[in-house]
Amino acid sequence: MVLEFVLTAGFLVCGAFTVVLGLVHFAMPWLLDFDGAIPIDGDLLRPLNLLAVTYQTKRSDIRGIAQIMNHAVSYTLVSIGMVDLFASRWLSAWFAPYLLAWVAGWWFLRAATQRHMGSRLGDWLVAAGFTLIGLFHLAVAVS
């Protein structure tokens, strides 16, 4: 009974947090001033060399890839949050441990890459929080 309450509460908290984080992430290009951080004018960037193909990278390409990656992360976060919110409907399914392990891996990757933001106290706390979310999912996967 207590375990069921903990699981339900854990998935509701993780799911709600993740959906909200995903929605906030859609606004990150504006909140973090991507346009100001990556100006269109400036020195040429080194070209992208892929075997026999060379592509002259422009600053707009960098801004575009930052936007694309940000929105892809936003979509993934909202999706993971919705999966968590509806966990009671699929937790007993055969695929549940695999899905939970995948979600845990995603959170572990996100926690590990927080270091790219810096090493301030807030960065360590964010990484710790994301690690805890991953550990919750992993613990449920292996139980």
C-alpha positions as CSV (number, residue, x, y, z in Angstrom):
1,M,0.0,0.0,0.0
2,V,2.8,2.4,0.9
3,L,4.8,1.4,-2.1
4,E,1.8,2.0,-4.4
5,F,1.4,5.5,-2.9
6,V,5.1,6.2,-3.3
7,L,5.0,5.1,-7.0
8,T,1.9,7.1,-7.7
9,A,3.2,10.2,-6.1
10,G,6.7,9.8,-7.7
11,F,5.3,9.5,-11.1
12,L,2.9,12.4,-10.6
13,V,5.7,14.6,-9.3
14,C,8.2,13.6,-12.0
15,G,5.5,13.8,-14.7
16,A,4.2,17.3,-13.7
17,F,7.7,18.6,-13.3
18,T,8.8,17.2,-16.7
19,V,5.8,18.6,-18.6
20,V,6.3,22.1,-17.0
21,L,10.1,21.9,-17.7
22,G,9.4,20.9,-21.3
23,L,6.9,23.8,-21.8
24,V,9.4,26.3,-20.3
25,H,12.1,24.9,-22.6
26,F,10.0,26.0,-25.7
27,A,10.7,29.6,-24.5
28,M,14.4,29.1,-23.8
29,P,15.6,30.7,-27.0
30,W,13.8,33.9,-26.0
31,L,14.6,33.6,-22.2
32,L,18.3,33.0,-22.9
33,D,18.5,35.5,-25.7
34,F,19.8,33.1,-28.4
35,D,19.7,35.9,-30.9
36,G,21.9,38.2,-28.8
37,A,24.2,35.3,-27.8
38,I,24.7,34.2,-31.4
39,P,24.9,37.3,-33.6
40,I,24.3,37.0,-37.3
41,D,27.2,39.4,-38.1
42,G,30.8,38.5,-37.3
43,D,33.8,36.6,-38.5
44,L,33.4,33.6,-40.7
45,L,33.1,30.3,-38.9
46,R,35.3,27.3,-39.9
47,P,33.5,25.1,-42.4
48,L,32.0,21.8,-41.5
49,N,34.0,19.0,-43.2
50,L,32.3,15.7,-43.6
51,L,34.6,13.4,-45.6
52,A,34.4,14.7,-49.2
53,V,31.7,17.3,-48.4
54,T,32.5,20.8,-47.1
55,Y,29.8,23.1,-45.9
56,Q,30.5,26.7,-45.1
57,T,28.8,27.2,-41.7
58,K,27.0,30.5,-41.1
59,R,26.1,31.9,-37.8
60,S,22.4,31.5,-38.8
61,D,23.2,27.7,-39.0
62,I,24.4,27.7,-35.4
63,R,21.3,29.7,-34.2
64,G,19.2,27.3,-36.2
65,I,20.7,24.1,-34.7
66,A,20.4,25.6,-31.2
67,Q,16.7,26.2,-31.9
68,I,16.2,22.8,-33.4
69,M,17.9,21.0,-30.5
70,N,16.1,23.1,-27.9
71,H,12.7,22.3,-29.4
72,A,13.5,18.6,-29.8
73,V,14.4,18.5,-26.1
74,S,11.2,20.4,-25.3
75,Y,9.2,17.8,-27.2
76,T,11.0,15.0,-25.5
77,L,10.5,16.4,-22.1
78,V,6.8,16.9,-22.6
79,S,6.5,13.4,-24.0
80,I,8.4,11.9,-21.0
81,G,6.2,13.9,-18.6
82,M,3.0,12.6,-20.2
83,V,4.3,9.0,-20.1
84,D,5.0,9.5,-16.4
85,L,1.6,11.0,-15.7
86,F,-0.1,8.0,-17.3
87,A,2.3,5.4,-15.7
88,S,-0.5,3.6,-13.9
89,R,-1.9,2.6,-17.3
90,W,1.3,0.9,-18.6
91,L,3.5,0.0,-15.5
92,S,2.3,-3.6,-15.6
93,A,3.0,-4.0,-19.3
94,W,5.9,-6.2,-20.6
95,F,7.7,-3.1,-22.0
96,A,7.6,-1.1,-18.8
97,P,11.1,-1.9,-17.5
98,Y,12.6,-1.1,-20.9
99,L,10.7,2.2,-21.2
100,L,11.7,3.1,-17.6
101,A,15.3,2.3,-18.3
102,W,15.2,4.5,-21.4
103,V,13.7,7.4,-19.4
104,A,16.3,6.9,-16.7
105,G,19.1,6.9,-19.3
106,W,17.7,10.1,-20.7
107,W,17.7,11.8,-17.3
108,F,21.3,10.5,-16.5
109,L,22.5,11.9,-19.8
110,R,20.8,15.2,-19.0
111,A,22.3,15.3,-15.6
112,A,25.8,14.5,-16.9
113,T,25.6,17.3,-19.5
114,Q,24.6,19.9,-17.0
115,R,28.4,20.5,-16.5
116,H,28.3,22.3,-19.9
117,M,26.4,25.0,-18.2
118,G,29.1,25.5,-15.6
119,S,30.0,24.3,-12.2
120,R,28.1,26.8,-10.0
121,L,26.2,25.5,-7.0
122,G,22.9,25.7,-9.0
123,D,24.4,23.5,-11.8
124,W,25.4,20.8,-9.3
125,L,21.9,21.0,-7.7
126,V,20.2,20.7,-11.1
127,A,22.5,17.7,-12.0
128,A,21.6,16.1,-8.7
129,G,17.9,16.6,-9.2
130,F,18.0,15.1,-12.7
131,T,20.1,12.2,-11.3
132,L,17.4,11.6,-8.7
133,I,14.7,11.5,-11.3
134,G,16.8,9.0,-13.3
135,L,17.3,6.9,-10.2
136,F,13.6,6.8,-9.4
137,H,12.9,5.5,-12.9
138,L,15.7,3.0,-12.8
139,A,14.7,1.7,-9.4
140,V,11.1,1.1,-10.7
141,A,12.5,-0.6,-13.8
142,V,14.6,-3.1,-11.8
143,S,12.0,-3.7,-9.1
